[in-house]
Amino acid sequence: MPATLHVPSAPAATPGRSSGSDFAPLARRVRESGLLERRRGYYARAIGLNLAATAAVWAAVAWAGDSWWTVLLGVPLAVLAARAAFLGHDAGHRQIARSARANRWLGLLLGNLLLGMGHGWWNDKHNRHHANPNHVGKDPDVGEGVLAWTREQAGRKRGVARWVARHQAALFFPLLTLEGVNLKVGSLLFLRGRSRRDRLVEGGLLLVHAAGYLALAFTLLPVPQAVALIAVQHALFGVHLGAVFAPNHKGMAMPEPGERWGHLRRQVLTSRNVRGGVVTDWLMGGLNYQIEHHLFPGIPRCGLRRVRPMVMEHCAAVGLPYTETGLVESYRQALGHMREIGEPLR
């Protein structure tokens, strides 16, 4: 296949047609393959190894003491925090346990307690994204915010926000250094509109995380090094997550307001896969198979690589473009889209 299969941003220019009935044969084939079955052993190992590795890094922080070199351990802490976030993401899609309740508690423990990132907030936002990816007004990931995803959004920017939109492609990765903190702030703000029980459970776990994390850092290290370690971990955590999610949809097709697509078309045309091997799969938490994940969000992460050939074959059969690029090319396309949106402001 070509190195890059690019879907034009204008839906009308996209070849092939897709309706709900186009998805049914693929869904039946995947269901019969057994790939939708839960893989509890896989996830038990993944969670156990991540917890053990996180504990080992904190033990290394204690062993290294007050040296400024200890701050560098914020790098593996950020990588392991991203692994926990991916596992919480999988729990949110009910990929791990059979019951919704068990998956919710796994998400709360991995997200709220371990990361300080609200599982309820993430699930609400992420499920709306899955229902209508890249659809302005429906997908919160392309809603009004610091960055502009359409020229209409860019045209409404004023002052500093307009300057940011003008240079957003160059500022994208630097801004991601703030995303780790932004995720925690968003989690807290989300609780204001929730039930008393949710505020007690989710808010309580967030507070336990904050108290435990700060106590650990400031007990093991002098204040300057503790602050630096926290800053490094959160900055790199934000960059890592943003670098994983950015290639998936940015620069892909965006449905026009009022336009309705079937499930297959809606998920395939708005998503981009990132080609790679086991290292890419690990670093991106399996989200490099974004097309397959969007079509079948309940498939355990370890099954996404196996379902990919089925999806590619089906898309070819129904005449629907399937976009897959290398990692560098995915960033080029995503940042190119951001640059194009900000172009009229320059």
C-alpha positions as CSV (number, residue, x, y, z in Angstrom):
1,M,0.0,0.0,0.0
2,P,1.2,3.6,-0.5
3,A,3.1,5.2,2.3
4,T,0.3,7.6,2.9
5,L,-3.4,7.4,2.0
6,H,-4.9,10.8,2.5
7,V,-8.6,11.6,2.9
8,P,-9.5,15.1,1.6
9,S,-10.9,17.4,4.2
10,A,-14.0,18.0,2.1
11,P,-16.4,15.1,2.5
12,A,-18.0,15.6,-0.9
13,A,-14.6,14.9,-2.6
14,T,-14.3,11.6,-0.8
15,P,-14.8,8.5,-3.1
16,G,-17.1,5.7,-2.0
17,R,-20.4,5.7,-0.1
18,S,-21.0,4.3,3.3
19,S,-24.2,3.6,5.2
20,G,-25.1,1.8,8.4
21,S,-25.6,-1.4,6.3
22,D,-21.9,-1.2,5.1
23,F,-20.8,-1.7,8.7
24,A,-22.9,-4.8,9.5
25,P,-20.8,-7.4,7.6
26,L,-17.6,-6.1,9.2
27,A,-19.2,-6.1,12.7
28,R,-20.4,-9.7,12.2
29,R,-16.9,-10.8,11.0
30,V,-15.2,-9.2,14.0
31,R,-17.7,-10.6,16.5
32,E,-17.2,-14.1,15.1
33,S,-13.4,-13.8,15.3
34,G,-13.6,-13.6,19.1
35,L,-11.6,-10.4,19.2
36,L,-14.3,-8.7,21.3
37,E,-13.7,-11.1,24.2
38,R,-12.2,-9.6,27.3
39,R,-8.5,-10.2,27.9
40,R,-8.3,-10.0,31.7
41,G,-5.0,-11.7,32.0
42,Y,-3.4,-9.2,29.6
43,Y,-4.7,-6.3,31.5
44,A,-3.8,-7.8,34.9
45,R,-0.2,-8.0,33.7
46,A,-0.2,-4.6,32.2
47,I,-1.6,-2.9,35.4
48,G,0.6,-4.9,37.7
49,L,3.8,-4.1,35.7
50,N,2.9,-0.5,35.5
51,L,2.3,-0.2,39.3
52,A,5.5,-2.1,40.0
53,A,7.5,0.1,37.7
54,T,6.1,3.3,39.2
55,A,6.9,2.1,42.7
56,A,10.5,1.3,41.5
57,V,11.0,4.8,40.1
58,W,9.8,6.4,43.4
59,A,12.2,4.0,45.2
60,A,14.9,5.3,42.9
61,V,14.0,8.9,43.8
62,A,14.4,8.0,47.5
63,W,17.7,6.3,46.9
64,A,19.1,9.1,44.7
65,G,18.3,11.7,47.4
66,D,18.6,15.4,47.0
67,S,20.8,15.5,43.9
68,W,19.5,17.6,41.0
69,W,20.0,14.5,38.8
70,T,17.0,13.0,40.6
71,V,14.8,15.4,38.7
72,L,15.5,13.4,35.6
73,L,13.4,10.6,37.1
74,G,10.4,12.7,36.2
75,V,10.9,11.4,32.7
76,P,10.1,7.7,33.4
77,L,7.4,8.9,35.9
78,A,5.7,10.8,33.0
79,V,5.9,7.8,30.7
80,L,4.5,5.5,33.3
81,A,1.7,8.0,34.1
82,A,0.8,8.0,30.4
83,R,0.6,4.2,30.6
84,A,-1.8,4.5,33.5
85,A,-3.9,7.0,31.5
86,F,-4.1,4.6,28.6
87,L,-5.3,1.8,31.0
88,G,-7.9,4.2,32.4
89,H,-9.0,5.0,28.9
90,D,-9.4,1.3,28.2
91,A,-11.4,0.9,31.4
92,G,-13.6,3.7,30.2
93,H,-14.4,1.8,27.0
94,R,-15.1,-1.3,29.1
95,Q,-12.3,-3.3,27.5
96,I,-10.9,-4.7,30.7
97,A,-13.7,-6.2,32.9
98,R,-17.0,-7.7,32.0
99,S,-19.2,-5.4,34.2
100,A,-19.6,-1.7,33.8
101,R,-19.2,-1.3,37.6
102,A,-15.9,-3.1,37.7
103,N,-14.6,-1.0,34.7
104,R,-15.8,2.2,36.4
105,W,-13.9,1.4,39.6
106,L,-10.8,0.5,37.6
107,G,-11.1,3.8,35.9
108,L,-11.5,5.6,39.2
109,L,-8.5,3.9,40.8
110,L,-6.2,4.4,37.7
111,G,-7.4,7.9,36.9
112,N,-8.5,9.7,40.1
113,L,-6.4,7.9,42.6
114,L,-3.2,7.1,40.7
115,L,-3.1,10.1,38.3
116,G,-5.3,12.8,39.9
117,M,-7.3,12.9,36.6
118,G,-11.0,12.5,36.8
119,H,-12.4,9.4,35.3
120,G,-15.9,10.8,35.1
121,W,-14.8,14.0,33.4
122,W,-12.6,12.1,30.9
123,N,-15.3,9.5,30.1
124,D,-18.0,12.2,29.5
125,K,-15.7,14.2,27.2
126,H,-14.2,11.2,25.4
127,N,-17.6,9.4,24.7
128,R,-18.9,12.6,23.1
129,H,-15.8,12.6,20.9
130,H,-16.3,9.0,19.9
131,A,-20.0,9.6,19.0
132,N,-19.1,12.5,16.6
133,P,-15.4,12.7,15.9
134,N,-14.2,15.9,14.2
135,H,-17.8,17.2,14.1
136,V,-17.8,20.9,15.2
137,G,-20.5,21.6,17.8
138,K,-20.6,17.9,18.9
139,D,-17.0,16.8,19.4
140,P,-15.4,18.6,22.4
141,D,-12.0,17.9,20.9
142,V,-12.6,20.4,18.1
143,G,-14.6,22.8,20.2
144,E,-13.8,26.5,21.0
145,G,-10.6,26.7,23.1
146,V,-7.0,27.9,23.1
147,L,-6.5,26.4,19.6
148,A,-8.6,26.9,16.5
149,W,-9.7,23.9,14.5
150,T,-11.7,25.7,11.8
151,R,-11.3,29.1,10.1
152,E,-14.5,30.3,11.7
153,Q,-13.1,29.6,15.1
154,A,-9.9,31.4,14.2
155,G,-11.8,34.4,12.9
156,R,-13.5,34.9,16.2
157,K,-10.2,35.1,18.2
158,R,-9.2,38.4,19.6
159,G,-6.1,39.8,21.4
160,V,-3.7,37.2,22.7
161,A,-5.9,34.4,21.6
162,R,-5.7,35.6,18.0
163,W,-1.9,35.7,18.2
164,V,-1.9,32.1,19.5
165,A,-4.2,31.0,16.7
166,R,-2.0,32.7,14.2
167,H,1.1,30.7,15.4
168,Q,-0.7,27.6,16.8
169,A,1.3,25.1,14.7
170,A,4.6,26.3,16.2
171,L,3.1,26.7,19.7
172,F,1.3,23.3,19.7
173,F,4.0,21.2,21.5
174,P,5.1,24.0,23.9
175,L,1.4,24.4,24.9
176,L,1.2,20.7,25.6
177,T,3.6,21.1,28.5
178,L,0.6,22.7,30.3
179,E,-1.8,19.9,29.4
180,G,-0.9,17.7,32.4
181,V,-2.1,20.5,34.8
182,N,-5.1,21.4,32.5
183,L,-6.4,17.8,32.8
184,K,-6.4,18.0,36.6
185,V,-8.1,21.4,36.6
186,G,-10.7,20.2,34.1
187,S,-11.4,17.2,36.3
188,L,-12.1,19.4,39.3
189,L,-14.3,21.8,37.4
190,F,-16.4,19.0,36.1
191,L,-17.4,17.9,39.6
192,R,-19.3,21.1,40.2
193,G,-22.2,19.9,38.1
194,R,-22.2,16.3,39.4
195,S,-24.3,14.6,42.0
196,R,-23.3,14.7,45.7
197,R,-22.2,11.0,45.5
198,D,-20.0,11.6,42.5
199,R,-18.4,14.7,44.2
200,L,-17.7,12.6,47.3
201,V,-16.3,9.6,45.5
202,E,-14.4,11.2,42.6
203,G,-13.4,14.4,44.5
204,G,-12.3,12.3,47.5
205,L,-10.0,10.2,45.4
206,L,-8.6,13.3,43.7
207,L,-7.8,14.7,47.1
208,V,-6.2,11.5,48.3
209,H,-4.0,11.5,45.2
210,A,-3.0,15.1,45.7
211,A,-2.1,14.6,49.3
212,G,-0.2,11.4,48.7
213,Y,1.7,12.7,45.7
214,L,2.8,15.9,47.3
215,A,3.7,14.2,50.5
216,L,5.8,11.7,48.7
217,A,7.6,14.3,46.6
218,F,8.3,16.7,49.4
219,T,9.2,14.0,51.9
220,L,11.8,12.4,49.7
221,L,13.3,15.6,48.2
222,P,14.1,19.2,49.2
223,V,11.6,21.7,48.1
224,P,13.4,23.0,45.0
225,Q,14.1,19.5,43.6
226,A,10.6,18.3,44.5
227,V,9.0,21.3,42.6
228,A,11.3,20.6,39.7
229,L,10.5,16.9,39.6
230,I,6.7,17.6,39.7
231,A,7.1,20.2,36.9
232,V,9.1,17.9,34.7
233,Q,6.7,15.0,35.2
234,H,3.6,17.0,34.5
235,A,5.1,18.8,31.5
236,L,6.3,15.6,29.8
237,F,3.1,13.8,30.7
238,G,1.1,16.5,28.8
239,V,3.4,16.4,25.9
240,H,3.3,12.6,25.8
241,L,-0.5,12.4,25.8
242,G,-0.9,15.2,23.3
243,A,1.7,13.6,21.0
244,V,-0.4,10.4,21.0
245,F,-3.8,12.0,20.5
246,A,-2.8,14.7,18.0
247,P,-2.1,12.5,15.0
248,N,-5.4,10.6,15.3
249,H,-7.9,13.1,13.9
250,K,-6.3,16.5,13.2
251,G,-6.3,17.3,9.5
252,M,-8.8,14.6,8.7
253,A,-12.3,15.0,7.3
254,M,-14.7,17.2,9.3
255,P,-18.4,16.7,8.6
256,E,-20.3,19.9,7.7
257,P,-22.9,21.2,10.2
258,G,-26.1,19.1,9.8
259,E,-24.4,16.5,7.7
260,R,-25.1,12.9,8.8
261,W,-22.8,10.0,8.1
262,G,-23.2,6.3,8.9
263,H,-21.0,4.7,11.6
264,L,-18.4,3.3,9.2
265,R,-18.0,6.5,7.2
266,R,-18.1,8.7,10.3
267,Q,-15.3,6.8,12.1
268,V,-13.1,5.9,9.1
269,L,-13.0,9.2,7.3
270,T,-12.3,11.2,10.4
271,S,-9.5,9.0,11.8
272,R,-5.8,8.3,10.9
273,N,-3.8,5.3,11.8
274,V,-0.1,5.5,12.7
275,R,2.0,2.7,11.2
276,G,4.6,1.0,13.4
277,G,5.6,-2.0,15.4
278,V,5.5,-3.1,19.1
279,V,7.4,0.0,20.3
280,T,4.9,2.3,18.6
281,D,2.0,0.2,20.0
282,W,3.5,0.6,23.5
283,L,4.3,4.3,23.3
284,M,0.9,5.1,21.9
285,G,-1.1,2.8,24.1
286,G,-2.6,1.0,21.0
287,L,-4.2,4.3,19.9
288,N,-2.1,4.2,16.7
289,Y,-4.9,1.9,15.5
290,Q,-7.3,4.8,15.7
291,I,-9.6,3.6,12.9
292,E,-10.1,0.2,14.5
293,H,-10.5,1.7,18.0
294,H,-13.2,4.0,16.8
295,L,-15.1,1.4,14.9
296,F,-14.9,-1.1,17.8
297,P,-14.1,0.8,21.0
298,G,-14.8,-2.3,23.1
299,I,-12.0,-4.4,21.6
300,P,-9.2,-4.9,24.1
301,R,-6.1,-3.0,23.1
302,C,-4.1,-6.2,22.3
303,G,-6.7,-7.2,19.6
304,L,-6.5,-4.0,17.6
305,R,-3.5,-5.0,15.5
306,R,-5.3,-8.3,14.6
307,V,-8.5,-6.6,13.5
308,R,-6.7,-4.1,11.3
309,P,-6.4,-6.3,8.2
310,M,-10.2,-7.0,8.4
311,V,-11.0,-3.3,8.5
312,M,-8.6,-2.5,5.6
313,E,-10.1,-5.3,3.5
314,H,-13.6,-4.1,4.2
315,C,-12.9,-0.5,3.5
316,A,-11.4,-1.5,0.1
317,A,-14.5,-3.6,-0.7
318,V,-16.9,-0.7,0.0
319,G,-14.7,1.9,-1.7
320,L,-13.9,3.9,1.5
321,P,-10.4,5.4,1.9
322,Y,-8.4,4.1,4.8
323,T,-5.7,6.5,6.0
324,E,-2.5,5.2,7.6
325,T,0.8,7.1,7.8
326,G,4.2,6.9,9.6
327,L,4.4,8.9,12.8
328,V,6.4,11.8,11.4
329,E,4.0,12.1,8.5
330,S,1.0,12.1,10.8
331,Y,2.5,15.1,12.7
332,R,3.3,16.9,9.4
333,Q,-0.4,16.5,8.3
334,A,-1.8,17.5,11.7
335,L,0.4,20.5,12.1
336,G,-0.1,21.4,8.5
337,H,-3.9,21.6,9.2
338,M,-3.3,23.8,12.2
339,R,-1.0,26.1,10.1
340,E,-3.6,26.3,7.4
341,I,-6.3,27.3,9.8
342,G,-4.2,30.1,11.2
343,E,-3.0,31.3,7.8
344,P,-5.7,34.0,7.3
345,L,-4.7,35.6,10.6
346,R,-1.1,36.2,9.4
